[in-house]
Structure formats: structure tokens, C-alpha cells
């Protein structure tokens, strides 16, 4: 622990924003791991309501059931059911608008994670450059007779570079994972919602 704190101090002030980046990234990753679970986004109860919809007589009960559900898909089903009296094109447009709003909620934090992934290596590089500048300034004053000056400068450069990569690599990996997850969930929700719209249209006799 003491050795780690010493290394962080050697890294200089750039370790402060890198530490904040790591904290934000960790918070986003944990929160999105919880929020993007399939059964949380696509509540099985809402899926059952959409799959077993039996027509106008069941509409009010279906809406009430979805209002008791959690997750994005339940909100989309509610919008589809509220639009059931509209023609096919308007019903689809309303569904897509609701879907876009829900997908935006699922993507919350991903832009920040992407920014952290891009900024962290640059902060590490900045720390590296500052470490080299400090080292050359110290050498210009004290000369090359003190190896401690050289080792301290190199240590600062290496610590900040490594720290930037340690923050950036997981951020990049989880950003890609979450983006793919949102895409898969959005596709599944759209397919299920379109199936519900077609079922409603057929029950209305295609009107």
C-alpha cells in the first residue's frame, strides 16, 4: 500500500485527473452492468403481455400490467397499445420514437466512458512529457552526476503512462461491450414491438 502511494505521488499532478477518470469509469461500468441486464430491460411480464395480447378488450388490462413492469420494453409496449387506434404507419412511428427515447436511456454514460477512454492515455502522455521536462531541467542544474535525478524523471514518465493505459483499456473494452449490448437489446425490443403492432393490425382487420 505504501509503495503504491509513493508511486502515485511520483506521478505528479496528472495522477489526480487520472484518478478521477478511473473513479468515473468504474462508477459507470458498475451501474451499466446492473442496468443493462436483459430481464431488467425486457421485463418478462411485458414480453408476455405483448405476446398474449388478445385485442381491444384486453388493451386496458395490458397497459395497466405494463405500467407495473420495469424496463424499457414495457414503456414501448405501452406506447404501442396507446397508439392501437392509429394506422400502421403512425403506430410504427410512435413505437420508434418511444424506442429512441428508451435506447438513449440505455446509452446513458457511454459517451462519458468513451471520452475517458480517449482522454486517459493523453493524460498519461502529458505526465510522461512533464516528467521528461522535469528530468532535463534537473540535469541542466545538477548535471549527470546524480543518477537519482534521472531515475526519478523516468519513474514519473513511466508511472503516468502506465496509469493512463490502465484506465483507458477497461474503458474501451466496456464501452464496446455496452454498445453491443444496447444494440442487441434495441433490436430485440423492436422486433417484439413490431410483432405486437402486426398482431393489433390483424385483429383490426388491417384497418
N, CA, C and O of each residue as an XYZ file, in Angstrom:
828
protein
N       0.831     -1.199      0.000
C       0.000      0.000      0.000
C       0.869      1.254      0.000
O       0.627      2.193     -0.758
N       1.888      1.253      0.867
C       2.791      2.405      0.942
C       3.519      2.606     -0.373
O       3.700      3.732     -0.837
N       3.938      1.483     -0.972
C       4.643      1.559     -2.256
C       3.735      2.150     -3.334
O       4.187      2.939     -4.164
N       2.452      1.770     -3.322
C       1.506      2.298     -4.304
C       1.312      3.795     -4.147
O       1.292      4.532     -5.133
N       1.167      4.249     -2.898
C       1.001      5.685     -2.645
C       2.245      6.459     -3.072
O       2.145      7.567     -3.599
N       3.403      5.875     -2.846
C       4.653      6.526     -3.265
C       4.690      6.674     -4.780
O       5.079      7.718     -5.304
N       4.281      5.620     -5.476
C       4.249      5.671     -6.939
C       3.278      6.739     -7.433
O       3.573      7.462     -8.384
N       2.119      6.835     -6.783
C       1.134      7.835     -7.193
C       1.665      9.244     -6.993
O       1.433     10.123     -7.823
N       2.383      9.463     -5.885
C       2.969     10.781     -5.645
C       4.044     11.098     -6.677
O       4.174     12.239     -7.119
N       4.807     10.086     -7.055
C       5.851     10.292     -8.061
C       5.264     10.687     -9.408
O       5.910     11.384    -10.190
N       4.053     10.246     -9.678
C       3.442     10.536    -10.967
C       3.108     11.994    -11.176
O       2.927     12.421    -12.316
N       3.020     12.765    -10.121
C       2.746     14.196    -10.264
C       1.262     14.509    -10.329
O       0.415     13.652    -10.075
N       0.964     15.759    -10.675
C      -0.428     16.222    -10.617
C      -1.333     15.567    -11.649
O      -2.552     15.563    -11.477
N      -0.773     15.017    -12.709
C      -1.628     14.359    -13.705
C      -2.305     13.103    -13.153
O      -3.271     12.602    -13.728
N      -1.783     12.601    -12.024
C      -2.421     11.439    -11.408
C      -3.793     11.797    -10.815
O      -4.643     10.923    -10.645
N      -4.003     13.074    -10.505
C      -5.289     13.488     -9.942
C      -6.410     13.339    -10.970
O      -7.401     12.668    -10.683
N      -6.290     13.949    -12.176
C      -7.348     13.717    -13.171
C      -7.447     12.266    -13.606
O      -8.537     11.793    -13.928
N      -6.328     11.549    -13.622
C      -6.395     10.128    -13.970
C      -7.162      9.350    -12.905
O      -7.914      8.431    -13.227
N      -6.972      9.719    -11.638
C      -7.723      9.080    -10.566
C      -9.207      9.362    -10.674
O     -10.031      8.475    -10.451
N      -9.554     10.608    -11.020
C     -10.963     10.955    -11.202
C     -11.559     10.195    -12.383
O     -12.693      9.719    -12.320
N     -10.782     10.088    -13.458
C     -11.255      9.328    -14.624
C     -11.525      7.872    -14.253
O     -12.532      7.294    -14.664
N     -10.625      7.291    -13.481
C     -10.811      5.890    -13.089
C     -12.043      5.734    -12.213
O     -12.763      4.742    -12.324
N     -12.291      6.709    -11.339
C     -13.457      6.650    -10.456
C     -14.749      6.769    -11.256
O     -15.689      6.005    -11.036
N     -14.801      7.727    -12.186
C     -15.992      7.888    -13.027
C     -16.227      6.648    -13.878
O     -17.354      6.168    -14.002
N     -15.144      6.135    -14.465
C     -15.275      4.956    -15.331
C     -15.796      3.757    -14.543
O     -16.674      3.034    -15.015
N     -15.257      3.547    -13.346
C     -15.694      2.421    -12.521
C     -17.164      2.559    -12.140
O     -17.912      1.582    -12.151
N     -17.571      3.784    -11.803
C     -18.974      4.026    -11.438
C     -19.905      3.710    -12.604
O     -20.925      3.042    -12.427
N     -19.551      4.193    -13.801
C     -20.373      3.952    -14.988
C     -20.443      2.463    -15.308
O     -21.512      1.938    -15.620
N     -19.298      1.784    -15.231
C     -19.244      0.362    -15.566
C     -20.135     -0.453    -14.629
O     -20.905     -1.299    -15.084
N     -20.035     -0.201    -13.329
C     -20.853     -0.948    -12.369
C     -22.340     -0.666    -12.587
O     -23.161     -1.584    -12.579
N     -22.681      0.619    -12.784
C     -24.081      0.998    -12.974
C     -24.666      0.398    -14.245
O     -25.796     -0.089    -14.236
N     -23.900      0.429    -15.349
C     -24.398     -0.126    -16.616
C     -24.479     -1.652    -16.568
O     -25.369     -2.237    -17.185
N     -23.570     -2.301    -15.849
C     -23.663     -3.755    -15.702
C     -24.984     -4.138    -15.035
O     -25.575     -5.168    -15.362
N     -25.436     -3.319    -14.116
C     -26.704     -3.582    -13.439
C     -27.891     -3.241    -14.342
O     -28.836     -4.024    -14.443
N     -27.847     -2.079    -14.996
C     -28.993     -1.577    -15.763
C     -29.215     -2.370    -17.044
O     -30.359     -2.553    -17.459
N     -28.155     -2.840    -17.675
C     -28.285     -3.484    -18.987
C     -28.489     -4.996    -18.916
O     -28.237     -5.707    -19.889
N     -28.937     -5.476    -17.786
C     -29.326     -6.892    -17.724
C     -30.591     -7.095    -18.557
O     -31.498     -6.263    -18.531
N     -30.645     -8.198    -19.291
C     -31.748     -8.403    -20.232
C     -33.094     -8.403    -19.528
O     -34.025     -7.740    -19.983
N     -33.215     -9.134    -18.425
C     -34.526     -9.233    -17.772
C     -34.938     -7.915    -17.128
O     -36.111     -7.725    -16.806
N     -33.990     -7.005    -16.938
C     -34.319     -5.686    -16.411
C     -34.806     -4.770    -17.530
O     -35.741     -3.993    -17.338
N     -34.175     -4.861    -18.693
C     -34.573     -4.042    -19.849
C     -35.848     -4.584    -20.483
O     -36.782     -3.835    -20.768
N     -35.871     -5.891    -20.697
C     -37.041     -6.542    -21.306
C     -37.705     -7.392    -20.238
O     -37.429     -8.584    -20.101
N     -38.577     -6.759    -19.496
C     -39.269     -7.433    -18.399
C     -40.088     -8.597    -18.956
O     -40.891     -8.395    -19.868
N     -39.904     -9.814    -18.426
C     -40.663    -10.967    -18.931
C     -42.172    -10.767    -18.882
O     -42.898    -11.311    -19.714
N     -42.649     -9.989    -17.909
C     -44.095     -9.738    -17.812
C     -44.582     -8.901    -18.988
O     -45.653     -9.160    -19.539
N     -43.790     -7.888    -19.375
C     -44.150     -7.076    -20.537
C     -44.064     -7.889    -21.814
O     -44.870     -7.714    -22.727
N     -43.087     -8.777    -21.876
C     -42.944     -9.657    -23.038
C     -44.153    -10.583    -23.150
O     -44.630    -10.860    -24.250
N     -44.636    -11.053    -22.024
C     -45.810    -11.934    -22.024
C     -47.059    -11.156    -22.440
O     -47.899    -11.677    -23.173
N     -47.184     -9.907    -21.972
C     -48.321     -9.070    -22.364
C     -48.334     -8.871    -23.878
O     -49.382     -8.983    -24.515
N     -47.155     -8.573    -24.455
C     -47.075     -8.345    -25.898
C     -47.375     -9.612    -26.679
O     -48.024     -9.566    -27.724
N     -46.904    -10.741    -26.175
C     -47.096    -11.998    -26.893
C     -48.493    -12.564    -26.784
O     -48.920    -13.325    -27.652
N     -49.225    -12.204    -25.720
C     -50.551    -12.779    -25.485
C     -51.678    -11.766    -25.665
O     -52.809    -12.015    -25.248
N     -51.379    -10.636    -26.278
C     -52.400     -9.596    -26.467
C     -53.573    -10.140    -27.282
O     -53.381    -10.726    -28.347
N     -54.769     -9.943    -26.777
C     -55.944    -10.580    -27.376
C     -56.953     -9.597    -27.951
O     -58.090     -9.975    -28.233
N     -56.558     -8.352    -28.129
C     -57.479     -7.425    -28.768
C     -57.934     -6.306    -27.857
O     -57.459     -6.155    -26.731
N     -58.872     -5.524    -28.375
C     -59.324     -4.303    -27.701
C     -59.804     -4.548    -26.277
O     -59.567     -3.726    -25.392
N     -60.458     -5.643    -26.058
C     -60.987     -5.910    -24.708
C     -59.874     -6.103    -23.680
O     -60.089     -5.923    -22.481
N     -58.679     -6.473    -24.158
C     -57.557     -6.717    -23.242
C     -56.616     -5.517    -23.152
O     -55.633     -5.558    -22.411
N     -56.908     -4.446    -23.902
C     -55.956     -3.334    -24.005
C     -55.731     -2.633    -22.672
O     -54.587     -2.418    -22.270
N     -56.801     -2.281    -21.991
C     -56.664     -1.553    -20.727
C     -55.901     -2.367    -19.698
O     -55.025     -1.846    -19.008
N     -56.233     -3.639    -19.596
C     -55.526     -4.519    -18.665
C     -54.069     -4.684    -19.037
O     -53.205     -4.763    -18.164
N     -53.788     -4.736    -20.344
C     -52.408     -4.887    -20.804
C     -51.587     -3.651    -20.462
O     -50.445     -3.767    -20.019
N     -52.161     -2.473    -20.665
C     -51.460     -1.228    -20.328
C     -51.181     -1.161    -18.834
O     -50.081     -0.800    -18.415
N     -52.182     -1.512    -18.034
C     -52.011     -1.500    -16.575
C     -50.919     -2.469    -16.145
O     -50.114     -2.161    -15.266
N     -50.900     -3.644    -16.773
C     -49.878     -4.640    -16.433
C     -48.480     -4.135    -16.770
O     -47.542     -4.343    -16.001
N     -48.339     -3.470    -17.921
C     -47.028     -2.941    -18.322
C     -46.594     -1.781    -17.433
O     -45.401     -1.593    -17.197
N     -47.552     -1.006    -16.941
C     -47.212      0.101    -16.047
C     -46.641     -0.397    -14.728
O     -45.948      0.339    -14.026
N     -46.934     -1.637    -14.399
C     -46.376     -2.241    -13.181
C     -45.000     -2.846    -13.432
O     -44.312     -3.252    -12.496
N     -44.608     -2.902    -14.692
C     -43.334     -3.513    -15.050
C     -42.208     -2.473    -15.028
O     -42.442     -1.267    -15.097
N     -41.001     -2.980    -14.929
C     -39.821     -2.116    -15.041
C     -39.201     -2.316    -16.417
O     -39.472     -3.309    -17.093
N     -38.382     -1.380    -16.818
C     -37.614     -1.564    -18.030
C     -38.127     -0.851    -19.254
O     -39.266     -0.387    -19.299
N     -37.262     -0.772    -20.246
C     -37.530     -0.003    -21.458
C     -38.637     -0.625    -22.308
O     -39.475      0.088    -22.861
N     -38.638     -1.953    -22.412
C     -39.598     -2.595    -23.311
C     -41.030     -2.358    -22.861
O     -41.919     -2.190    -23.696
N     -41.267     -2.343    -21.561
C     -42.619     -2.100    -21.061
C     -43.118     -0.733    -21.496
O     -44.292     -0.578    -21.833
N     -42.225      0.273    -21.492
C     -42.618      1.613    -21.923
C     -42.975      1.636    -23.414
O     -43.894      2.343    -23.828
N     -42.246      0.863    -24.204
C     -42.527      0.800    -25.638
C     -43.861      0.109    -25.901
O     -44.635      0.543    -26.754
N     -44.123     -0.965    -25.166
C     -45.401     -1.675    -25.317
C     -46.561     -0.752    -24.961
O     -47.581     -0.740    -25.650
N     -46.412      0.014    -23.898
C     -47.459      0.964    -23.504
C     -47.737      1.946    -24.636
O     -48.895      2.235    -24.938
N     -46.684      2.457    -25.262
C     -46.861      3.421    -26.359
C     -47.557      2.767    -27.550
O     -48.414      3.379    -28.187
N     -47.188      1.529    -27.846
C     -47.834      0.815    -28.951
C     -49.322      0.619    -28.661
O     -50.164      0.830    -29.535
N     -49.636      0.221    -27.449
C     -51.034     -0.016    -27.096
C     -51.844      1.280    -27.090
O     -53.015      1.279    -27.467
N     -51.235      2.370    -26.669
C     -51.928      3.655    -26.695
C     -52.154      4.140    -28.132
O     -53.065      4.924    -28.397
N     -51.306      3.657    -29.059
C     -51.414      4.057    -30.467
C     -52.205      3.047    -31.292
O     -52.201      3.117    -32.521
N     -52.873      2.121    -30.640
C     -53.504      0.996    -31.351
C     -54.615      1.435    -32.299
O     -54.939      0.701    -33.233
N     -55.211      2.610    -32.090
C     -56.298      3.078    -32.959
C     -55.772      3.808    -34.195
O     -56.541      4.137    -35.097
N     -54.461      4.059    -34.235
C     -53.877      4.753    -35.385
C     -53.614      3.774    -36.518
O     -53.664      2.558    -36.327
N     -53.332      4.318    -37.704
C     -52.978      3.436    -38.816
C     -51.575      2.878    -38.606
O     -50.848      3.302    -37.708
N     -51.213      1.925    -39.447
C     -49.962      1.189    -39.274
C     -48.755      2.118    -39.243
O     -47.901      1.990    -38.365
N     -48.672      3.059    -40.196
C     -47.502      3.923    -40.300
C     -47.324      4.787    -39.056
O     -46.213      4.921    -38.544
N     -48.417      5.375    -38.571
C     -48.316      6.221    -37.393
C     -48.009      5.404    -36.135
O     -47.288      5.858    -35.247
N     -48.553      4.225    -36.076
C     -48.276      3.356    -34.931
C     -46.790      2.980    -34.898
O     -46.165      2.988    -33.837
N     -46.235      2.653    -36.058
C     -44.812      2.313    -36.142
C     -43.949      3.517    -35.780
O     -42.953      3.374    -35.072
N     -44.322      4.697    -36.258
C     -43.556      5.906    -35.962
C     -43.551      6.205    -34.467
O     -42.517      6.567    -33.906
N     -44.707      6.052    -33.823
C     -44.773      6.261    -32.381
C     -43.922      5.241    -31.631
O     -43.261      5.571    -30.647
N     -43.946      4.003    -32.107
C     -43.128      2.968    -31.477
C     -41.654      3.296    -31.603
O     -40.893      3.146    -30.647
N     -41.251      3.745    -32.788
C     -39.831      4.067    -32.990
C     -39.395      5.269    -32.169
O     -38.272      5.308    -31.667
N     -40.284      6.253    -32.029
C     -39.967      7.414    -31.191
C     -39.780      6.993    -29.734
O     -38.844      7.431    -29.065
N     -40.687      6.134    -29.253
C     -40.547      5.623    -27.887
C     -39.281      4.788    -27.747
O     -38.601      4.835    -26.722
N     -38.973      4.024    -28.793
C     -37.771      3.203    -28.769
C     -36.509      4.035    -28.711
O     -35.574      3.711    -27.979
N     -36.483      5.123    -29.495
C     -35.299      6.001    -29.475
C     -35.092      6.604    -28.093
O     -33.963      6.705    -27.612
N     -36.191      7.005    -27.459
C     -36.084      7.589    -26.119
C     -35.547      6.567    -25.115
O     -34.724      6.901    -24.262
N     -36.011      5.334    -25.219
C     -35.566      4.295    -24.287
C     -34.121      3.885    -24.550
O     -33.364      3.632    -23.613
N     -33.737      3.820    -25.824
C     -32.347      3.485    -26.157
C     -31.403      4.570    -25.651
O     -30.305      4.270    -25.182
N     -31.825      5.825    -25.743
C     -30.999      6.919    -25.218
C     -30.761      6.741    -23.723
O     -29.677      7.037    -23.220
N     -31.773      6.261    -23.023
C     -31.609      5.995    -21.588
C     -30.642      4.828    -21.358
O     -29.842      4.854    -20.423
N     -30.719      3.817    -22.208
C     -29.818      2.671    -22.071
C     -28.367      3.062    -22.363
O     -27.433      2.465    -21.829
N     -28.194      4.071    -23.217
C     -26.840      4.514    -23.587
C     -26.276      5.558    -22.637
O     -25.169      6.053    -22.848
N     -27.017      5.896    -21.602
C     -26.563      6.925    -20.666
C     -25.218      6.532    -20.048
O     -25.050      5.415    -19.558
N     -24.284      7.447    -20.080
C     -22.964      7.206    -19.508
C     -21.948      6.676    -20.491
O     -20.747      6.747    -20.229
N     -22.398      6.141    -21.627
C     -21.458      5.549    -22.577
C     -20.601      6.610    -23.266
O     -19.434      6.360    -23.570
N     -21.167      7.786    -23.512
C     -20.369      8.859    -24.103
C     -19.264      9.291    -23.149
O     -18.129      9.524    -23.564
N     -19.604      9.396    -21.868
C     -18.595      9.745    -20.857
C     -17.510      8.684    -20.795
O     -16.327      9.004    -20.682
N     -17.912      7.420    -20.869
C     -16.943      6.323    -20.838
C     -16.024      6.392    -22.061
O     -14.826      6.132    -21.956
N     -16.583      6.738    -23.202
C     -15.791      6.865    -24.419
C     -14.794      8.017    -24.297
O     -13.645      7.898    -24.722
N     -15.240      9.133    -23.713
C     -14.345     10.277    -23.522
C     -13.202      9.909    -22.576
O     -12.046     10.255    -22.821
N     -13.534      9.208    -21.498
C     -12.497      8.780    -20.554
C     -11.479      7.878    -21.246
O     -10.274      7.996    -21.023
N     -11.982      6.975    -22.092
C     -11.089      6.068    -22.812
C     -10.133      6.827    -23.727
O      -8.998      6.398    -23.931
N     -10.590      7.961    -24.284
C      -9.739      8.741    -25.169
C      -8.818      9.690    -24.438
O      -7.691      9.929    -24.873
N      -9.295     10.241    -23.313
C      -8.529     11.259    -22.596
C      -7.437     10.645    -21.717
O      -6.357     11.219    -21.585
N      -7.707      9.501    -21.125
C      -6.767      8.914    -20.163
C      -5.369      8.677    -20.734
O      -4.392      9.041    -20.079
N      -5.225      8.080    -21.931
C      -3.873      7.931    -22.476
C      -3.197      9.277    -22.738
O      -1.979      9.398    -22.610
N      -3.996     10.293    -23.107
C      -3.411     11.616    -23.345
C      -2.912     12.231    -22.043
O      -1.868     12.883    -22.021
N      -3.661     12.023    -20.952
C      -3.185     12.490    -19.652
C      -1.904     11.753    -19.248
O      -0.977     12.344    -18.694
N      -1.876     10.461    -19.536
C      -0.656      9.699    -19.266
C       0.517     10.210    -20.079
O       1.635     10.308    -19.572
N       0.264     10.536    -21.347
C       1.319     11.086    -22.206
C       1.780     12.450    -21.699
O       2.971     12.762    -21.717
N       0.810     13.266    -21.242
C       1.163     14.572    -20.686
C       2.061     14.414    -19.468
O       3.049     15.133    -19.314
N       1.710     13.468    -18.607
C       2.553     13.205    -17.445
C       3.938     12.746    -17.840
O       4.927     13.100    -17.198
N       4.008     11.955    -18.900
C       5.299     11.496    -19.398
C       6.156     12.673    -19.864
O       7.336     12.770    -19.527
N       5.552     13.551    -20.633
C       6.278     14.718    -21.138
C       6.738     15.614    -19.986
O       7.874     16.088    -19.970
N       5.837     15.839    -19.022
C       6.204     16.670    -17.876
C       7.333     16.036    -17.070
O       8.224     16.737    -16.591
N       7.300     14.721    -16.920
C       8.374     14.020    -16.218
C       9.702     14.180    -16.924
O      10.731     14.386    -16.281
N       9.686     14.088    -18.242
C      10.926     14.257    -19.009
C      11.439     15.691    -18.909
O      12.645     15.920    -18.807
N      10.509     16.661    -18.941
C      10.919     18.068    -18.814
C      11.559     18.317    -17.455
O      12.603     18.964    -17.362
N      10.925     17.798    -16.394
C      11.490     17.953    -15.046
C      12.868     17.318    -14.959
O      13.781     17.864    -14.339
N      13.005     16.159    -15.589
C      14.283     15.462    -15.548
C      15.376     16.270    -16.245
O      16.477     16.415    -15.713
N      15.076     16.794    -17.432
C      16.083     17.554    -18.165
C      16.404     18.881    -17.480
O      17.541     19.352    -17.522
N      15.378     19.486    -16.839
C      15.636     20.716    -16.086
C      16.558     20.446    -14.906
O      17.473     21.221    -14.627
N      16.306     19.338    -14.218
C      17.144     18.987    -13.077
C      18.569     18.650    -13.522
O      19.536     19.009    -12.850
N      18.689     17.966    -14.646
C      20.012     17.615    -15.155
C      20.778     18.872    -15.558
O      21.986     18.971    -15.342
N      20.064     19.827    -16.143
C      20.731     21.061    -16.571
C      21.281     21.844    -15.389
O      22.238     22.606    -15.528
N      20.653     21.648    -14.199
C      21.123     22.358    -13.000
C      22.196     21.547    -12.270
O      23.238     22.078    -11.886
N      21.924     20.256    -12.085
C      22.816     19.433    -11.266
C      23.805     18.613    -12.074
O      24.749     18.049    -11.521
N      23.592     18.546    -13.372
C      24.469     17.732    -14.205
C      24.093     16.260    -14.134
O      23.082     15.889    -13.538
N      24.914     15.438    -14.744
C      24.626     13.999    -14.817
C      25.250     13.220    -13.678
O      25.244     11.989    -13.687
N      25.790     13.927    -12.698
C      26.479     13.231    -11.605
C      25.547     12.572    -10.615
O      25.980     11.724     -9.834
N      24.252     12.946    -10.627
C      23.299     12.373     -9.666
C      22.306     11.473    -10.390
O      21.369     11.958    -11.024
N      22.510     10.177    -10.296
C      21.605      9.255    -11.008
C      20.179      9.281    -10.463
O      19.246      8.872    -11.154
N      20.000      9.761     -9.220
C      18.672      9.811     -8.628
C      17.745     10.724     -9.422
O      16.554     10.443     -9.557
N      18.297     11.820     -9.949
C      17.504     12.754    -10.742
C      16.975     12.070    -11.995
O      15.809     12.223    -12.360
N      17.851     11.313    -12.643
C      17.462     10.607    -13.871
C      16.413      9.541    -13.580
O      15.439      9.399    -14.321
N      16.616      8.794    -12.499
C      15.678      7.719    -12.176
C      14.323      8.275    -11.772
O      13.298      7.691    -12.124
N      14.285      9.387    -11.042
C      13.010      9.988    -10.647
C      12.219     10.464    -11.864
O      11.005     10.275    -11.933
N      12.903     11.076    -12.810
C      12.223     11.559    -14.018
C      11.666     10.428    -14.852
O      10.545     10.505    -15.353
N      12.455      9.376    -14.998
C      11.987      8.220    -15.767
C      10.816      7.539    -15.065
O       9.853      7.116    -15.705
N      10.913      7.438    -13.727
C       9.821      6.814    -12.961
C       8.524      7.585    -13.144
O       7.467      6.983    -13.336
N       8.593      8.908    -13.086
C       7.398      9.727    -13.264
C       6.797      9.515    -14.645
O       5.581      9.399    -14.798
N       7.671      9.467    -15.649
C       7.196      9.271    -17.016
C       6.504      7.915    -17.173
O       5.434      7.822    -17.774
N       7.123      6.872    -16.629
C       6.563      5.527    -16.781
C       5.273      5.351    -15.979
O       4.331      4.715    -16.450
N       5.228      5.907    -14.779
C       4.045      5.751    -13.928
C       2.823      6.374    -14.585
O       1.758      5.756    -14.614
N       2.955      7.582    -15.112
C       1.803      8.245    -15.723
C       1.363      7.541    -17.000
O       0.169      7.447    -17.281
N       2.322      7.048    -17.771
C       1.970      6.320    -18.991
C       1.184      5.058    -18.665
O       0.141      4.791    -19.263
N       1.693      4.288    -17.712
C       1.024      3.051    -17.310
C      -0.354      3.350    -16.728
O      -1.320      2.649    -17.031
N      -0.451      4.389    -15.893
C      -1.730      4.731    -15.275
C      -2.769      5.103    -16.323
O      -3.927      4.696    -16.227
N      -2.357      5.876    -17.322
C      -3.278      6.248    -18.388
C      -3.808      5.039    -19.130
O      -4.992      4.973    -19.459
N      -2.926      4.076    -19.395
C      -3.348      2.864    -20.106
C      -4.228      1.979    -19.223
O      -5.176      1.360    -19.709
N      -3.917      1.919    -17.933
C      -4.713      1.100    -17.006
C      -6.151      1.609    -16.932
O      -7.084      0.820    -16.787
N      -6.327      2.919    -17.030
C      -7.677      3.483    -17.021
C      -8.349      3.307    -18.382
O      -9.529      2.965    -18.455
N      -7.600      3.541    -19.454
C      -8.184      3.568    -20.795
C      -8.598      2.185    -21.302
O      -9.654      2.047    -21.920
N      -7.792      1.176    -21.052
C      -8.049     -0.150    -21.630
C      -9.390     -0.730    -21.162
O     -10.178     -1.160    -22.005
N      -9.683     -0.761    -19.853
C     -11.009     -1.252    -19.444
C     -12.142     -0.371    -19.961
O     -13.215     -0.869    -20.301
N     -11.900      0.959    -20.019
C     -12.950      1.867    -20.506
C     -13.292      1.555    -21.960
O     -14.466      1.523    -22.331
N     -12.275      1.327    -22.780
C     -12.503      0.976    -24.184
C     -13.246     -0.352    -24.291
O     -14.208     -0.482    -25.048
N     -12.782     -1.339    -23.517
C     -13.382     -2.672    -23.584
C     -14.857     -2.642    -23.165
O     -15.709     -3.206    -23.852
N     -15.156     -1.993    -22.053
C     -16.540     -1.964    -21.567
C     -17.423     -1.076    -22.439
O     -18.614     -1.352    -22.585
N     -16.861     -0.012    -23.022
C     -17.656      0.807    -23.932
C     -18.108     -0.028    -25.129
O     -19.269      0.038    -25.532
N     -17.201     -0.803    -25.688
C     -17.559     -1.678    -26.801
C     -18.581     -2.726    -26.391
O     -19.527     -3.005    -27.128
N     -18.385     -3.307    -25.210
C     -19.309     -4.329    -24.715
C     -20.706     -3.748    -24.503
O     -21.699     -4.346    -24.920
N     -20.784     -2.590    -23.860
C     -22.086     -1.988    -23.580
C     -22.771     -1.520    -24.856
O     -23.988     -1.655    -24.989
N     -22.011     -0.975    -25.791
C     -22.598     -0.523    -27.059
C     -23.223     -1.697    -27.804
O     -24.326     -1.588    -28.340
N     -22.508     -2.824    -27.833
C     -23.036     -4.019    -28.483
C     -24.264     -4.537    -27.750
O     -25.222     -4.993    -28.374
N     -24.233     -4.465    -26.434
C     -25.364     -4.930    -25.629
C     -26.613     -4.092    -25.905
O     -27.705     -4.632    -26.078
N     -26.442     -2.779    -25.945
C     -27.581     -1.892    -26.230
C     -28.136     -2.174    -27.619
O     -29.351     -2.208    -27.811
N     -27.250     -2.375    -28.585
C     -27.695     -2.670    -29.955
C     -28.517     -3.950    -29.997
O     -29.560     -3.995    -30.649
N     -28.059     -4.988    -29.309
C     -28.788     -6.261    -29.289
C     -30.154     -6.107    -28.621
O     -31.155     -6.622    -29.120
N     -30.191     -5.403    -27.498
C     -31.451     -5.204    -26.789
C     -32.421     -4.363    -27.607
O     -33.620     -4.640    -27.637
N     -31.895     -3.327    -28.275
C     -32.744     -2.466    -29.101
C     -33.350     -3.252    -30.258
O     -34.520     -3.065    -30.592
N     -32.565     -4.122    -30.865
C     -33.065     -4.942    -31.972
C     -34.156     -5.889    -31.496
O     -35.186     -6.042    -32.152
N     -33.926     -6.523    -30.351
C     -34.932     -7.453    -29.819
C     -36.219     -6.722    -29.459
O     -37.309     -7.216    -29.749
N     -36.110     -5.550    -28.830
C     -37.299     -4.782    -28.460
C     -38.073     -4.348    -29.694
O     -39.304     -4.391    -29.705
N     -37.359     -3.930    -30.735
C     -38.032     -3.507    -31.960
C     -38.756     -4.678    -32.611
O     -39.889     -4.534    -33.070
N     -38.110     -5.825    -32.651
C     -38.747     -6.999    -33.257
C     -40.023     -7.380    -32.510
O     -41.051     -7.665    -33.125
N     -39.948     -7.383    -31.189
C     -41.125     -7.747    -30.392
C     -42.234     -6.699    -30.532
O     -43.414     -7.044    -30.605
N     -41.851     -5.422    -30.568
C     -42.842     -4.354    -30.716
C     -43.501     -4.401    -32.088
O     -44.708     -4.184    -32.202
N     -42.719     -4.682    -33.137
C     -43.287     -4.803    -34.482
C     -44.248     -5.976    -34.559
O     -45.283     -5.892    -35.221
N     -43.912     -7.067    -33.886
C     -44.817     -8.222    -33.870
C     -46.133     -7.854    -33.192
O     -47.197     -8.293    -33.629
N     -46.071     -7.051    -32.127
C     -47.289     -6.612    -31.447
C     -48.119     -5.697    -32.351
O     -49.344     -5.812    -32.396
N     -47.455     -4.795    -33.064
C     -48.172     -3.898    -33.982
C     -48.883     -4.698    -35.067
O     -50.040     -4.422    -35.383
N     -48.208     -5.676    -35.632
C     -48.818     -6.509    -36.671
C     -49.998     -7.298    -36.113
O     -51.010     -7.474    -36.791
N     -49.863     -7.768    -34.882
C     -50.961     -8.503    -34.251
C     -52.172     -7.582    -34.074
O     -53.307     -7.985    -34.330
N     -51.925     -6.352    -33.639
C     -53.015     -5.391    -33.461
C     -53.694     -5.093    -34.797
O     -54.921     -5.035    -34.877
N     -52.881     -4.901    -35.853
C     -53.435     -4.587    -37.161
C     -54.279     -5.739    -37.709
O     -55.330     -5.524    -38.314
N     -53.807     -6.944    -37.489
C     -54.565     -8.116    -37.950
C     -55.884     -8.241    -37.193
O     -56.912     -8.588    -37.774
N     -55.846     -7.959    -35.901
C     -57.067     -8.044    -35.112
C     -58.063     -6.951    -35.495
O     -59.269     -7.103    -35.304
N     -57.552     -5.864    -36.028
C     -58.425     -4.776    -36.502
C     -58.872     -5.010    -37.939
O     -59.611     -4.206    -38.507
N     -58.432     -6.083    -38.505
C     -58.801     -6.391    -39.882
C     -57.989     -5.627    -40.891
O     -58.421     -5.413    -42.024
N     -56.753     -5.196    -40.456
C     -55.867     -4.494    -41.387
C     -56.232     -3.070    -41.601
O     -55.689     -2.429    -42.500
N     -57.141     -2.535    -40.805
C     -57.584     -1.148    -40.990
C     -56.563     -0.180    -40.421
O     -56.761      1.033    -40.484
